Amino acid sequence: MISIPSDLHPDLVPLAFLLGNWAGAGVSDFPGAEKCNFGQEVTFSHDGRDFLEYVSHTWVLDAEGNQVRPLESESGYWRIDKDRKVEIVMVRDQGVVEVWYGELAHQKPQIDVITDAVARTAASGPYSGGKRLYGYVNSDLMWVGEKSTPDVEMRPYMSAHLKKVVTPEEVQEMAKSLGDLPDDGIAFFK
């Protein structure tokens, strides 16, 4: 269920489907890097201004699904204009800063973005740019990322399937919105 907070900046309403805490798993595979399954936690939040704050942490998973070690972390700010154009400024723990541009699809919660500018520190690995596709599908958040380096053409390298994490406070709010339920509980389903 998508809810729109009353204090959400009006420009961000088209991105409301991203809000919240998300968790799930995915796969990572790129030439010259470790191929692995990973876990991920993502948070999209707002403070009333005209951007969403984004934070993502991933970690390598072993064959049993246990956390082994951190994989990547990134954070940034997402904006959207009246023409559904999306812009993102993102910083990664690997020493990369990116500016992404793209758009929100017409009449569906899908965002395509591509890097417009990339800055790297001396310690970062080779990286030329990327593409990402985010989609809200059956109440889940799914994404796929592509990247390129000077030696590898643009290709998929990570993807994940994330579920919304519901906090105790959100459960209380949902319970309030249900109103009076029948005593036997069965009539609710008739």
C-alpha positions in Angstrom: 0.0 0.0 0.0 1.3 3.4 -0.9 0.6 6.2 1.6 1.4 9.8 1.1 2.6 11.6 4.3 0.8 14.9 5.0 4.1 16.7 5.4 5.6 15.3 2.1 6.7 18.1 -0.2 4.0 18.3 -3.0 6.7 17.9 -5.7 7.6 14.5 -4.3 4.2 12.9 -4.4 5.1 10.9 -7.6 8.0 9.3 -5.7 5.9 8.4 -2.6 6.0 4.7 -3.5 9.8 4.8 -2.6 9.3 6.0 0.9 10.1 3.7 3.8 12.5 1.0 4.8 13.2 -1.8 2.5 15.1 -5.1 2.9 15.9 -8.0 0.7 18.5 -9.8 -1.3 20.1 -9.8 -4.7 23.0 -10.9 -6.9 26.3 -9.2 -7.9 28.4 -10.2 -10.8 30.9 -8.1 -12.7 34.2 -9.0 -14.4 37.1 -8.6 -12.1 34.9 -8.6 -8.9 33.6 -11.3 -6.6 30.4 -12.9 -7.8 28.1 -13.2 -4.8 24.6 -13.0 -3.3 24.0 -10.0 -1.2 21.6 -8.7 1.4 20.4 -5.1 1.2 18.7 -2.5 3.4 17.4 0.7 1.8 15.8 3.7 3.4 14.0 6.5 1.5 13.0 9.3 3.9 12.0 13.0 3.7 12.0 16.0 6.0 9.4 18.2 4.2 11.9 19.7 1.7 11.8 19.0 -2.0 14.0 15.9 -2.0 14.1 12.3 -0.7 17.1 11.2 1.3 18.4 7.8 0.2 20.7 5.4 2.1 21.6 1.9 1.1 23.8 -0.8 2.7 24.7 -4.1 1.1 26.6 -7.1 2.5 27.9 -10.4 1.1 25.8 -13.4 2.0 27.2 -16.9 2.5 25.4 -20.0 1.1 23.1 -20.1 4.1 22.1 -16.5 3.8 24.3 -15.2 6.7 26.0 -11.8 6.5 29.7 -12.3 5.8 31.0 -8.7 5.4 29.9 -5.3 4.0 29.8 -5.0 0.2 28.7 -1.4 -0.7 27.2 1.6 1.0 25.7 4.6 -0.8 23.7 7.7 0.1 22.2 10.6 -1.7 19.3 12.8 -2.6 16.5 12.3 -5.1 14.5 15.1 -6.7 11.7 15.1 -9.4 10.4 18.0 -11.4 6.9 18.8 -12.8 7.9 16.9 -16.1 8.7 13.7 -14.1 12.4 14.2 -14.7 14.4 12.6 -11.8 17.8 13.8 -10.6 20.0 12.0 -8.1 23.2 13.0 -6.4 24.9 10.0 -4.9 28.1 9.2 -2.9 29.5 5.7 -2.6 31.8 4.3 0.1 34.2 3.3 -2.7 35.2 6.9 -3.4 32.7 7.7 -6.1 30.4 10.6 -6.5 27.7 10.5 -9.2 25.0 12.7 -10.7 22.2 10.7 -12.2 19.4 11.9 -14.5 16.3 10.1 -15.8 12.6 10.0 -15.5 9.6 8.4 -13.9 7.6 6.4 -16.4 4.2 7.6 -17.4 1.4 6.0 -15.3 3.6 3.4 -13.6 6.0 3.5 -10.7 9.2 2.8 -12.7 12.3 5.0 -12.7 15.1 4.8 -15.3 18.3 6.8 -14.6 21.8 7.1 -16.1 24.9 8.8 -14.8 25.6 12.2 -16.2 28.8 12.9 -14.2 31.2 10.7 -12.3 34.0 11.8 -9.9 36.4 9.3 -8.4 39.0 9.5 -5.7 42.5 8.1 -6.3 41.6 5.1 -4.1 38.4 4.1 -6.0 38.4 1.3 -8.6 37.9 1.9 -12.3 34.4 3.2 -13.1 33.0 5.1 -16.1 29.3 5.3 -15.4 26.0 3.4 -14.8 22.4 2.9 -15.5 19.7 1.9 -13.0 16.1 0.8 -13.3 13.8 0.9 -10.2 10.3 -0.5 -10.1 7.5 -0.9 -7.7 6.0 -4.3 -8.5 3.3 -6.0 -6.4 4.2 -3.8 -3.4 7.9 -4.7 -3.6 10.8 -2.6 -4.8 13.0 -4.1 -7.4 16.1 -2.7 -9.1 18.8 -3.6 -11.5 22.1 -1.7 -12.0 24.4 -1.6 -14.9 27.9 -0.2 -14.9 30.9 0.3 -17.2 34.6 0.7 -16.7 37.3 1.8 -19.2 37.8 -2.0 -19.8 34.2 -3.3 -19.6 31.3 -2.0 -21.6 28.0 -1.2 -19.9 26.5 -4.4 -18.5 24.3 -5.5 -15.6 26.2 -6.0 -12.4 23.7 -5.9 -9.5 20.0 -6.5 -9.0 17.8 -6.9 -5.9 14.3 -7.7 -4.8 13.3 -5.7 -1.6 10.3 -6.0 0.6 8.8 -3.1 2.7 9.8 -3.3 6.4 6.9 -2.4 8.6 7.8 -0.7 11.9 5.7 -1.2 15.1 4.4 2.4 14.7 3.2 1.7 11.2 1.4 -1.4 12.4 -0.4 0.7 15.0 -1.4 3.2 12.4 -2.8 0.4 10.1 -4.7 -1.0 13.1 -6.3 2.4 13.7 -7.4 2.6 10.1 -9.3 -0.7 10.3 -12.0 0.7 12.5 -14.4 -1.7 14.3 -14.1 -5.3 13.3 -16.7 -7.9 13.9 -16.2 -9.8 17.2 -16.0 -13.2 15.5 -13.5 -12.1 12.9 -15.2 -14.3 10.3 -17.7 -11.7 9.2 -14.9 -9.5 8.1 -14.2 -11.9 5.2 -17.8 -12.3 4.0 
